[in-house]
Amino acid sequence: MMKRLICIGVPVIAADQAIKAVIRRQTPGQMIFEIPGVVAITPSFNTGAAFSLLSGSVVLLAAISAALLLALVIYASRNMRLTQAAQAALCCLVGGGVGNLIDRIAYAGVTDYIRLLLFDFPVFNLADMAITGSIAVLLILLLTGRLEETTGEKDGSDH
């Protein structure tokens, strides 16, 4: 699992932080790029969680994020029955979580920049997409019974 975390999670963190470094050098609210009526790249800063929940509670959000990330890593490293797809999704989830946690610790909030123009939706970033996409994949795996490898045993125990 650690090898997969390095191969998947670390590139997510690196890409997220590299993009955010470029975005932070831009003027907040200034349009950098736009596909008219679809999406715009516009620097934004969020001191809250998703949908600006708990805005201003940076220390609390950082502590909750760190605890959840630690719990995910412990769970993933101890559960030897997770499928490769589940492991990859968890690594991507951890990568996105760490990307936003770095922002919370270093900048007291998260740098966002992707604004959907098709409908009213909060501004988000690459780490948010990694988190949301990973959760969607994990839910699909869970609902289809593909989260863990099956052993063929009715009680699910390994012999």
PyMOL commands that set and color helices and strands:
alter all, ss='L'
color gray80, all
select helices_A, chain A and resi 2-24+50-52+58-78+84-107+126-143
alter helices_A, ss='H'
color red, helices_A
select strands_A, chain A and resi 33-35+39-46+110-116
alter strands_A, ss='S'
color yellow, strands_A
deselect
rebuild
show_as cartoon
